[in-house]
Amino acid sequence: METILGLDYPTLWYLVVGLLFSGYAILEGFDYGAGAWHLFFKKDLSRRIAINAIGPLWDANQVWLIIGGGALFAGFPVMYATLLSSMYIPFMLFLMLLVLRSSAIKFRSAEEMIWWRKTWDIIYFASNTLISFLLGVVLANVLQGLEIGENYSYKGGMFFSFLNPYAIMVGLTSLSLFMTQGAIFLLLKTEGRLYARLTFLLKKSMIFFLVSFAATSLYTLVFLAGVTDKFREFPVFFVIPVLAFLAVANIPRLVSKKKYVYALIFSSLTMAFLLMLVAFQLYPVLLPSKISPEYSVTIYNAASSQKSLGIMLTIVAIGSPLLAGYFLFLYRTFHGKVKLDDTSY
Amino acid sequence: MFLFRILTRTSGFPERFWFRHAQTHKDPPWFDHHYFQLIYLQKTTKIHAKNWDAGHNLKSHKMETEILARIQFAFTIAFHYIYPPLSIGLGLIMVFMEGMYLKTGNKQYEVLTRFWLKIFAITFGIGVATGIIMEFEFGTNWAVYSRYVGDIFGSALAAEGLFAFGLESAFLGILLFGWNRVSTKVHFISTIGVFLGSMFSAVWIVVANSWQQTPAGYHIVGEGFNARAEVTDFWAMVFNPSSVDRIIHVWQGALLAGAFLVLSVHAYYLLNGRYVEISKKAFKIALGIATIFSLTQLLSGHSSADGVAVNQPAKLAAMEGHYEVSAPADLYLFGWVNNQTQEVTGLKLPGGLSFLVHQDFKEPITGLNAFPKDERPGQVNAVFQFYHIMISIGMFLIALTLYASFLWWRGNLFEKKWLLKIFAFSVLLPQIANQAGWFAAEMGRQPWIVYGHLRTSEGFSQEVSSNQILFSLIMFFIVYTILFLLFLYSVNKKIKQGPYDETKAPNEFLKFV
């Protein structure tokens, strides 16, 4: 098997996919988070500012989901097919909520009628909240494993079995983390009374996050069998949870000093470290089977051919500087506080 | 009837409830006795069948799942495909308009660009939203297929995301909201970026689909369930026998869709005597594009059909309803295929297809009967009709645009009210042609999902039940219907509002023109 820097191609692609989904979580994290605060703003103008804060950015941020999905399909087709067909209903709901969310952004401010805007506000708020929650549910189910039998056939329930207590806890954690991320992002984009209100809301969301994070961590350690085995095997990697906890602890400190740019960086790092923790915990398994470990989807039985992975690593090597360039340009163009004009939503 | 089927399935009541209801009450006029009796019979026979042959029920269940999965895919992809062609086509028009503005400094072109940008924003938004669903629907509904082609199809999708979609989405923000933040030149570059991004998107998606039609640059590894296609030659996969023809064909179809939307709207303005000055300018830009591409579309269509003749003879035979194993094939202007008697009734040019493929009216063409029944398309008439709808519309568009261009050259284009009236409705034509063309291409490929290798009946997700698909299908149907109405409403509103407020300050605007 060919390697680069001592890592074989499936492992490298595992890192690429992990990186893409971390990027998705970080960037869409503040989009979804900002949306999950939507009904907490009472005035129509505040709501418009909140939508326009992400207005020029959300479409570009969503690219991370599209590339991430494409990368999963390309590199680990077995994982892509098995996960999506097993969790059919949750993913269909997720996709439908994405459609509703983007329609809400597009159509909300198109009309002035109160009932029109109220309806879209509710749809926007609900879709963002549920998406944030569902992402956590999916992550928890991947961590716990699914009832995968022979030939990657799924034997479990359709929907409610995915909503087990652990999944709900992880769902609440992801929701609260996104809300924290969203509130910090909106603080960078707003001024005046909305800014003052957000400082208040941010504190609430940090408490919400810390409580659900602590509960989830505890539950993971106590009830998820074998989560600590990997660390006994490779003690060096204990640095990841330590860094994750430090990043979490640093957010309230920076917020109290009103250093919101750094707070945003550290809440993003929190997401990255937590996902790294999950990735390290799972590796080299992608989707554990609850029925028998031999049926688990791993990066080796799920991976595309060496040739294909090599081609795609080249594509990524060429494409990612381009993508980074576009994003730098976009974010530089739209930095600073939101100013509504005739092109705004 | 379909609605009832959904109702009876989802209401939680067994079909017998509805059946009894029909017996004891006076039936409403829409109530169909025969249908419910049929369901009742099916139900009882199914139970009967279950008792003596457990396998029967499983088989019919699988078939149901396959059909529902196919309906859902067809519905979601057809709905999605309303929007991306408009985005691509409007992209080119906006590049021209903004380019003219930069070149001439004429404010009218800026007004036009800004106006079309508003409509572009809506089509692009819905296109992206419905496109994400497509990306994940391969995994949810076509798991076996995804495992089979992931090695090949996946890299095309990944390249699409990274090279094309990144480009268009990043520049979209600047295009829509950047007027006051960047210079006009940078804005123009963003317009070009979004247009090129959408063109590249089309390339990768069509490459992936073309590989399904004419696989190349791969080998099959493994057997039975674990069989899958792996890349051996990336460039042979990308430039498979049909991809170049089809990319050009799809591009031009998309450019026509956008151009005719612009033609329609401005023809409507001209008929109503609104925005006459700028409408004439926009109409000419769009007419130029429409004339060129409806002509070249004929060439690329011909070249594409030549490719089908070589690579997918069964599809070509289905397109013209040609059954004889080896005989000269006719070319139909229109017709109706009877798959049972293998007869086509309609107006034809004898030996016409042979002439188009081989430049000889007598040369034989392989017919459908040369293939075993389970290796050729079953819905011959549907393929035939979709194909002929596409061709007829294409021919009509050529005649329409050539005549209009002739009048433009003569200088009396805008005096013919009846022509403008046709143009006002012409937006539907390329849309219908695009849809029909895709239906012909995809139904003509059946029963294969990957031509010659994997059957559609083997490709769907085995673990997803028909009830789950019914649930998502109903959900899609409801949300997409609402979305479509919103789309029509908001585009209509933008058109009614117009590029600028004419009543308020007509002179003020004309001053700086």
Interface residues (C-beta under 8 A of the other chain):
Chain A: G55 P56 L57 D59 A60 Q62 V63 L65 I66 I67 G69 G70 A71 F73 A74 G75 F76 P77 V78 Y80 A81 T82 L83 L84 S85 S86 Y88 I89 F91 M92 L95 M96 L98 V99 L100 S102 S103 I105 K106 F107 A110 N151 Y152 S153 Y154 K155 M158 S304 S305 K307 S308 I311 M312 I315 V316 G319 S320 L322 L323 Y326 F327 F329 L330 T333 F334 D341 T343 S344
Chain B: A121 I122 G125 I126 V128 A129 T130 I132 I133 E135 F136 F138 G139 T140 N141 W142 A143 V144 S146 R147 V149 G150 D151 I152 F153 G154 S155 L157 A158 A159 E160 G161 L162 F163 F165 G166 L167 S169 A170 F171 L172 G173 I174 L176 F177 G178 W179 N180 R181 V182 V221 F225 R228 E230 V231 T232 F234 S461 Q462 E463 V464 S465 Q468 F471 S472 M475 F476 V479 L483 L486 S490 K493
